Each structure stands twice: as C-alpha cells, then as structure tokens.
Amino acid sequence: MKKNRLKEIVGELKNASKMHLSQSKEIDKHIDDMKSPLDLKLSSGCKAAAKKKFDVYPSAYANMWASKQQKKGKC
C-alpha cells in the first residue's frame, strides 16, 4: 500500500469517530517506519570518513561502508 493512500485513510479515520482515532495513530506510526533507504542521506561526517578510508570515492563499496557506519551511529 502506498504512503499517500495510507495517509488519506488516516485522515478519514480521524474524522470518523474517537474509536478510530487510536487506530489512525497506530497507522501513523507504521507510516513513519516505511522510510526507504533512498529517503535517507549520508551525513557529511560519514562521507568524510569514507573518503579517508577508500582510494576511490564515490564508489559502491565506500557508500555501503559509510551507510553501515551511519546506521551503527559511528559517524
């Protein structure tokens, strides 16, 4: 299901009744978790670390390493 459609459903549920309000809040939480990797950008610190570590930047290996380091919170 697409994010836009889910957001539309959330809007409808919020207007329906108080009972649906809790359901709409639960769906909102799931929408936030649906971020794709393409939505996330590498931090400048991780890019700098990858440039120091790898001879060639940008490269697939350097970007993969940098993204893993960012997920671990190391840069």
Summary of the structure (lengths in Angstrom):
residues: 75
radius of gyration: 19.0
end to end distance: 33.6
largest distance: 58.9
contacts: 168
relative contact order: 0.11
helix: 73%
strand: 0%
